Amino acid sequence: MTDGVATGVRYAAIGVEFAAIIVIAVVIGYRLDQWLGTAPFLMLLLTAGGFVGALRRLLWSLKRDTSEHNSP
């Protein structure tokens, strides 16, 4: 695999991971709201939490990738 393709695949994986974290948080929040009868509060809370968690993971991944490329 060429370096450009490997980089593209790595960034695509980061994007899929970002979306998956948010989708999983939404689904869990939705199911908990159905079970507890608290709609839409837990879904909104977990969606916000999932977004924050996904953003932290994205920034950590990009920082790690950047530091790997800048190391001598």
C-alpha positions as CSV (number, residue, x, y, z in Angstrom):
1,M,0.0,0.0,0.0
2,T,1.4,3.4,-0.8
3,D,1.8,6.0,1.9
4,G,-1.1,8.1,0.5
5,V,-3.5,5.3,0.4
6,A,-2.6,4.2,3.9
7,T,-3.1,7.7,5.2
8,G,-6.5,7.9,3.5
9,V,-7.6,4.6,4.9
10,R,-6.4,5.7,8.4
11,Y,-8.4,8.9,8.2
12,A,-11.5,7.1,6.9
13,A,-11.3,4.7,9.8
14,I,-11.1,7.7,12.2
15,G,-14.2,9.2,10.5
16,V,-16.1,5.9,10.8
17,E,-15.1,5.6,14.5
18,F,-16.3,9.2,15.1
19,A,-19.7,8.4,13.6
20,A,-20.0,5.0,15.3
21,I,-19.4,6.5,18.8
22,I,-22.2,9.0,18.3
23,V,-24.7,6.5,16.8
24,I,-24.1,4.0,19.6
25,A,-24.7,6.8,22.2
26,V,-27.9,7.8,20.5
27,V,-29.2,4.2,20.3
28,I,-28.4,3.5,23.9
29,G,-30.0,6.8,25.0
30,Y,-33.1,6.0,22.9
31,R,-33.4,2.5,24.4
32,L,-32.9,3.8,28.0
33,D,-35.6,6.4,27.4
34,Q,-38.0,3.8,26.2
35,W,-37.3,1.5,29.1
36,L,-37.4,4.3,31.8
37,G,-40.0,6.5,30.2
38,T,-37.8,9.6,30.3
39,A,-37.9,10.5,26.6
40,P,-36.0,12.5,25.2
41,F,-33.7,13.4,28.1
42,L,-31.3,10.4,28.2
43,M,-31.1,10.3,24.4
44,L,-30.1,14.0,24.3
45,L,-27.7,13.6,27.2
46,L,-26.0,10.6,25.8
47,T,-25.9,12.2,22.3
48,A,-24.0,15.2,23.7
49,G,-21.8,12.9,25.8
50,G,-21.1,10.7,22.7
51,F,-20.2,13.8,20.7
52,V,-17.8,15.0,23.3
53,G,-16.2,11.6,23.6
54,A,-16.0,11.2,19.8
55,L,-14.4,14.6,19.5
56,R,-11.8,13.8,22.2
57,R,-11.0,10.5,20.5
58,L,-10.7,12.3,17.1
59,L,-8.3,15.0,18.5
60,W,-6.2,12.3,20.3
61,S,-6.0,10.3,17.1
62,L,-5.0,13.2,15.0
63,K,-2.4,14.4,17.6
64,R,-0.9,10.9,17.7
65,D,-0.8,10.7,13.9
66,T,0.8,14.2,13.6
67,S,3.5,13.4,16.3
68,E,4.3,10.1,14.5
69,H,4.9,11.9,11.2
70,N,7.0,14.7,12.8
71,S,9.3,12.4,14.8
72,P,12.8,12.1,13.4
